[in-house]
Amino acid sequence: MKLLPVIFLLALTSATSALDNGLMRTPPMGWMSWERFCCNIDCENDPKNCISENLFRDTWQTDLAEDGWKEMGYDHVMIDDYWSSLLRDKDGRLQPDQQRFPGGIAKLARYLHDRGLKLGYPGTTLDKIETDAQTSASWGVDFRELDGCYSNEEEQQKGYPLMSKALNATGRPIGYSLPCQKQIKVYVNVFVLLTNTHGVSFFLQVNYTLLGEICNIWRNYDDTQDSWDIVQDITDWFFDNQEILQPEAGPGRWNDPDMLIIGNVGLGVDQSRSQMALWAIMAAPLIMSNNLRTLSSEARAILQNRAAIAINQDPMGIQGRRLRGGHVEVYWQPLSQSASSLVSLSRRQDMAYHCHTSLAKLNYTAGSYEAYDVFTGKTLSGLSATTEFTVSTNPSGVVMWYVYPKMKCVPIAVIPPFHH
């Protein structure tokens, strides 16, 4: 056991230069089955909503794929758990459940590729890393999540970085995601304990710098659920730990607060806007989990909001920070072309809250600014840094601004795409 840290560090060293896959330079966007459809495999009684190739084909049929989602950037389609037969074939390769995925994963990948979409799916065991990587490539998979279930700590310590190397060795561009840190902490703890014999609290034990060298995305917290309370828990954890998390995110390497649940039953319209704004300003992956076939017009408008998406997809890829707490919390994110985004989030649930402030009080320098309201589409002009203004926020709601310096001659590159 004393050799284990050495083995792990060598494995990480060999994988450090291996990830460089050029993928996910902006946060990935797409749709995942898990939160909305979870582990429903009862295709006899619920054929339209069970985990099967029909669910994915039906959800992303041509009219839906062309209904603005792909144009907006939602191009990753993620199978989550319950796709596998749990038995490998005679050559040791993974197999889908033959009843629910009779055409196989490769056929489903072609179906999605024909519509300009990408396919992702999860893996669990770490005992056949090269075989599983080659299988993913042969199926035409574009994204691989590795959760490491059914594996022990030693297998995880070696397996996570080795899968990174194995995926790159296939020659196919395949994005790579690692699970919630309650699992990944098992192996990164080894590194921390070598440098800090006094130990540190649970959530400070993950070495995110190393994670960014072996994968494109890593989950940080528990699974989301269809609940505003859970969204708040995730938000609190991310910004309570922003000094650690924020510097590690960037092009090709992202903190992942889990799925967007907009369009389900747990969030109202204001709360849905709040989740969209917070995930956007966190430069988080925008992965929906909902029923696109029955989505309300309000949920569609929020998820397809051009301004929020443009902020999330800013090429600088800087994760935003919380500036202020209290009844109304304020978040800020630097963007390209000297622009920025501001979010005011109300934590009150009883009444609207009116906050009086100025850009100077939020650390903006002297100058002339304009602010585009992401959810109303209105532009506030003639702002100086010291101009006092009032922001009115609904209970559990947000106001999100795209703030940019006003110039006498504005280059086309500076004009936000959502102004067109």
C-alpha positions in Angstrom: 0.0 0.0 0.0 2.9 2.4 0.6 3.7 2.2 -3.1 0.2 3.3 -4.1 0.8 7.0 -4.1 3.9 6.6 -6.3 2.0 4.5 -8.7 -0.8 7.0 -8.8 1.6 10.0 -9.4 3.3 8.1 -12.2 0.0 7.4 -13.8 -1.0 11.0 -13.6 2.3 12.1 -15.0 1.9 9.9 -18.0 -1.6 11.2 -18.6 -0.8 14.9 -18.1 0.2 15.5 -21.7 -2.3 12.9 -23.0 -5.6 14.8 -22.5 -4.8 17.7 -24.8 -7.8 16.8 -27.1 -8.8 20.3 -28.2 -12.4 19.7 -27.2 -14.9 21.7 -25.2 -13.2 25.1 -25.5 -16.5 26.5 -24.4 -18.8 24.7 -21.9 -20.6 21.9 -23.6 -24.4 22.1 -24.2 -26.9 19.4 -24.7 -29.5 17.1 -23.2 -29.2 14.2 -20.8 -31.8 11.6 -19.8 -30.9 11.1 -16.2 -32.9 13.5 -14.0 -36.1 13.5 -16.0 -36.2 9.9 -17.0 -33.8 8.4 -14.4 -33.9 4.6 -14.2 -37.2 3.9 -16.0 -36.8 0.7 -17.9 -40.4 -0.3 -18.0 -40.9 -0.1 -21.7 -43.9 -2.4 -21.7 -46.0 0.0 -19.6 -44.3 3.3 -20.4 -42.8 2.9 -23.9 -42.5 6.6 -24.6 -40.5 7.4 -21.4 -38.4 4.4 -20.7 -34.6 4.4 -21.3 -34.4 3.1 -24.8 -33.2 4.0 -28.3 -36.8 5.1 -29.0 -36.6 7.8 -26.3 -33.5 9.3 -27.8 -34.7 9.0 -31.4 -38.1 10.4 -30.6 -36.7 13.3 -28.5 -34.2 14.3 -31.2 -36.2 13.5 -34.4 -35.5 15.9 -37.2 -38.2 18.5 -36.3 -37.0 18.7 -32.7 -33.3 18.8 -33.7 -34.1 21.7 -36.0 -36.4 23.4 -33.5 -33.7 25.9 -32.4 -31.8 23.5 -30.1 -28.9 22.7 -32.3 -28.8 26.3 -33.6 -28.5 27.5 -30.0 -25.6 25.1 -29.3 -27.4 22.2 -27.6 -25.7 19.5 -29.6 -24.6 16.8 -27.1 -27.2 14.0 -26.4 -26.2 12.1 -23.3 -27.4 8.6 -22.5 -27.0 8.1 -18.8 -27.4 4.9 -16.8 -29.5 1.8 -17.6 -28.5 1.4 -21.2 -26.2 -1.6 -20.7 -27.0 -5.3 -20.8 -24.5 -5.7 -17.8 -22.9 -8.5 -19.8 -19.9 -8.1 -22.1 -19.7 -10.0 -25.4 -17.2 -12.8 -26.1 -14.5 -10.3 -26.9 -15.0 -8.4 -23.6 -16.8 -5.5 -25.1 -19.7 -3.6 -23.6 -23.1 -4.3 -25.0 -26.4 -2.3 -24.8 -29.6 -4.0 -23.6 -30.8 -5.8 -26.7 -34.5 -5.3 -25.9 -34.3 -1.5 -25.4 -31.5 -0.7 -27.8 -31.9 -3.3 -30.5 -30.1 -1.2 -33.1 -27.0 -0.8 -30.9 -25.2 2.3 -29.8 -23.4 2.8 -33.2 -26.7 3.0 -35.0 -28.0 5.5 -32.5 -24.8 7.6 -32.9 -25.2 7.6 -36.7 -28.8 8.8 -36.3 -27.7 11.7 -34.2 -24.6 12.5 -36.3 -26.9 12.7 -39.4 -28.7 15.5 -37.5 -25.5 17.3 -36.6 -25.6 16.1 -33.0 -23.1 14.2 -30.8 -23.6 11.2 -28.6 -22.3 10.7 -25.1 -22.8 7.8 -22.7 -21.5 6.7 -19.3 -19.1 3.9 -18.4 -18.7 2.3 -15.0 -16.0 -0.4 -14.6 -12.3 0.2 -14.8 -11.1 -3.3 -15.6 -11.1 -3.1 -19.4 -10.0 0.5 -20.1 -8.4 0.1 -23.5 -11.2 -2.2 -24.7 -13.8 0.3 -23.6 -12.0 3.2 -25.1 -11.7 1.4 -28.5 -15.4 0.4 -28.2 -16.4 4.0 -27.7 -14.5 5.0 -30.8 -15.8 2.2 -32.9 -19.4 3.2 -32.0 -18.8 6.8 -33.0 -19.2 8.1 -29.5 -18.3 11.8 -28.9 -18.3 12.0 -25.1 -17.5 9.5 -22.4 -18.5 9.9 -18.7 -16.7 7.5 -16.4 -18.3 7.2 -13.0 -16.1 4.3 -11.6 -19.0 2.4 -10.0 -18.2 -1.1 -9.0 -14.4 -0.3 -8.8 -12.2 0.0 -5.7 -9.9 2.8 -4.7 -6.8 1.4 -6.3 -8.6 0.8 -9.6 -9.8 4.4 -9.6 -6.4 5.8 -8.7 -5.0 4.2 -11.8 -8.0 4.0 -14.0 -9.2 7.5 -14.3 -6.0 9.0 -15.8 -5.4 5.9 -17.9 -8.8 6.2 -19.5 -7.9 9.7 -20.5 -4.8 8.4 -22.3 -6.7 5.5 -23.8 -9.4 7.7 -25.3 -6.8 10.0 -26.9 -5.0 6.9 -28.3 -8.1 5.9 -30.3 -7.6 8.9 -32.6 -11.2 9.9 -32.3 -12.1 13.2 -30.5 -13.9 12.0 -27.4 -14.7 14.4 -24.5 -14.1 13.0 -21.1 -16.0 13.6 -17.8 -15.3 12.4 -14.3 -17.9 12.0 -11.5 -18.9 13.8 -8.4 -15.9 14.4 -6.1 -17.3 12.2 -3.5 -15.9 9.5 -5.8 -12.9 11.3 -7.4 -11.7 12.5 -4.0 -10.7 8.9 -3.4 -7.7 9.2 -5.6 -6.9 12.8 -5.4 -6.7 12.5 -1.7 -3.4 10.6 -2.2 -1.8 13.7 -3.7 -3.0 16.0 -1.0 -2.0 13.7 1.8 1.5 13.7 0.5 1.7 17.5 0.7 -0.5 18.1 3.8 -0.1 15.6 6.6 -2.6 17.6 8.8 -5.4 16.9 6.4 -8.0 19.3 5.0 -11.8 19.3 4.9 -13.5 17.0 2.5 -14.3 19.5 -0.2 -10.8 21.0 -0.2 -9.1 17.7 -0.9 -9.6 17.6 -4.7 -6.7 18.8 -6.7 -8.5 20.4 -9.6 -5.4 21.3 -11.4 -4.7 17.6 -11.9 -8.3 16.9 -12.9 -8.0 19.6 -15.6 -5.0 17.7 -17.0 -6.9 14.4 -17.4 -10.5 15.3 -18.2 -12.7 18.0 -19.8 -15.4 18.1 -17.1 -15.7 17.1 -13.5 -18.7 17.0 -11.4 -18.3 18.8 -8.1 -21.4 18.1 -6.0 -24.3 15.7 -5.5 -26.8 15.0 -8.3 -29.3 17.6 -8.9 -33.0 16.9 -8.4 -36.2 18.6 -9.5 -36.2 21.0 -6.6 -35.4 24.7 -6.1 -33.9 23.8 -2.7 -31.3 21.5 -4.4 -30.5 24.2 -7.0 -29.8 26.6 -4.1 -27.7 24.0 -2.3 -25.6 23.6 -5.4 -25.3 27.3 -5.9 -24.3 27.9 -2.3 -21.6 25.2 -2.4 -20.1 26.5 -5.7 -19.8 30.1 -4.5 -18.9 29.3 -0.9 -15.9 27.5 -2.5 -15.3 29.9 -5.3 -11.7 30.7 -4.3 -10.8 27.1 -5.0 -13.1 26.4 -8.0 -13.1 29.5 -10.0 -9.4 29.6 -11.0 -9.4 26.0 -12.2 -12.2 26.4 -14.8 -11.4 27.5 -18.4 -11.4 26.4 -22.0 -11.4 22.6 -22.2 -11.7 22.1 -18.4 -15.0 22.9 -16.6 -16.6 22.6 -13.2 -19.9 20.9 -13.6 -22.8 21.8 -11.2 -25.0 19.1 -13.0 -28.1 19.4 -15.1 -30.5 22.1 -15.9 -33.9 21.0 -14.7 -35.8 23.8 -16.4 -39.1 22.6 -17.9 -39.8 20.0 -15.3 -42.2 20.5 -12.3 -39.8 21.7 -9.5 -39.1 25.2 -10.7 -41.4 28.1 -11.4 -40.6 30.6 -14.2 -38.6 32.9 -12.0 -36.6 30.0 -10.5 -36.0 28.7 -13.9 -34.5 32.0 -15.0 -32.4 31.9 -11.9 -30.9 28.5 -12.7 -30.2 29.6 -16.3 -28.5 32.8 -15.2 -26.4 31.1 -12.5 -25.3 28.3 -14.7 -24.5 30.8 -17.4 -22.4 33.0 -15.2 -20.6 30.0 -13.7 -19.4 29.1 -17.2 -21.0 25.7 -16.5 -22.0 23.0 -18.9 -25.6 23.6 -20.1 -26.9 20.1 -20.1 -30.7 20.0 -19.9 -32.7 17.1 -18.4 -36.3 17.5 -19.3 -38.9 16.3 -21.8 -38.3 18.4 -24.9 -41.4 16.9 -26.5 -43.8 18.5 -24.0 -41.7 21.6 -23.0 -43.7 24.7 -22.2 -43.1 27.9 -24.2 -41.8 29.7 -21.1 -39.2 27.0 -20.4 -38.2 26.9 -24.1 -37.7 30.7 -24.1 -35.4 30.5 -21.0 -33.3 27.7 -22.3 -33.0 29.3 -25.8 -32.2 32.7 -24.5 -29.5 34.0 -26.8 -28.0 36.4 -24.4 -27.7 33.9 -21.5 -26.1 31.4 -23.9 -23.7 33.9 -25.3 -22.6 34.8 -21.8 -22.1 31.2 -21.0 -20.2 30.5 -24.2 -17.9 33.5 -24.0 -14.5 32.4 -25.4 -12.6 33.6 -22.4 -14.3 30.9 -20.3 -13.9 32.6 -17.0 -16.1 31.4 -14.2 -18.1 34.1 -12.4 -17.8 35.0 -8.7 -20.2 36.1 -6.0 -19.6 39.7 -5.0 -22.2 40.1 -2.3 -24.4 37.9 -0.1 -27.6 38.7 1.8 -31.2 38.9 0.8 -30.1 39.8 -2.8 -26.8 38.2 -3.9 -24.7 39.8 -6.6 -22.6 37.8 -9.0 -20.1 39.1 -11.6 -18.2 37.6 -14.5 -15.7 39.2 -16.9 -16.3 38.7 -20.6 -14.6 39.3 -23.9 -14.3 42.9 -25.3 -14.2 44.5 -21.9 -17.8 43.4 -21.2 -19.1 41.6 -18.1 -22.3 40.0 -16.8 -24.0 40.8 -13.6 -26.6 38.7 -11.8 -28.8 39.8 -8.9 -30.4 36.8 -7.2 -33.2 37.2 -4.6 -33.1 34.8 -1.7 -36.4 36.1 -0.4 -39.5 34.0 -1.1 -42.1 36.4 0.3 -41.9 39.6 -1.7 -39.9 41.4 -4.4 -36.7 43.1 -3.3 -35.5 46.5 -4.4 -31.7 47.0 -4.4 -30.2 50.5 -4.8 -26.6 50.5 -6.0 -24.3 51.7 -8.8 -21.6 50.1 -10.9 -18.9 51.8 -8.9 -20.2 50.0 -5.8 -19.7 46.8 -7.7 -16.1 47.6 -8.5 -16.6 49.0 -12.0 -14.1 51.7 -13.0 -15.0 55.2 -14.2 -16.5 55.3 -17.7 -19.7 55.2 -19.7 -21.7 51.9 -19.9 -24.7 50.3 -21.3 -26.5 47.3 -19.8 -28.6 44.8 -21.7 -31.3 43.0 -19.6 -31.0 39.3 -20.6 -34.6 38.4 -19.8 -36.5 41.5 -20.7 -34.4 42.5 -23.8 -34.3 46.1 -22.7 -31.1 48.2 -22.8 -30.3 50.7 -20.1 -28.1 53.5 -21.6 -26.2 56.4 -20.3 -24.8 54.7 -17.2 -21.7 56.1 -15.6 -19.9 54.2 -12.9 -21.5 56.4 -10.3 -25.1 56.4 -11.7 -27.4 55.2 -9.0 -30.0 52.7 -10.1 -32.6 50.3 -8.6 -32.8 46.6 -9.4 -36.1 45.0 -8.6 -35.9 41.2 -8.2 -38.9 38.8 -7.8 -38.8 36.2 -5.0 -36.4 33.5 -5.9 -35.8 35.4 -9.2 -32.9 37.1 -10.9 -32.0 40.2 -12.9 -29.2 39.4 -15.3 -27.4 42.2 -17.2 -24.8 42.1 -20.0 -22.7 45.2 -19.2 -20.4 46.7 -21.8 -18.5 50.0 -22.2 -20.2 52.6 -24.5 -18.0 53.8 -27.3 -18.5 56.4 -29.9 -17.7 53.9 -32.6 -18.5 50.4 -31.6 -16.7 47.6 -33.5 -19.0 44.9 -34.9 -17.1 42.3 -32.8 -18.2 44.1 -29.6 -21.9 44.1 -30.5 -23.5 41.1 -28.7 -25.0 38.5 -31.0 -28.3 38.8 -29.2 -28.7 42.4 -30.4 -29.2 41.2 -33.9 
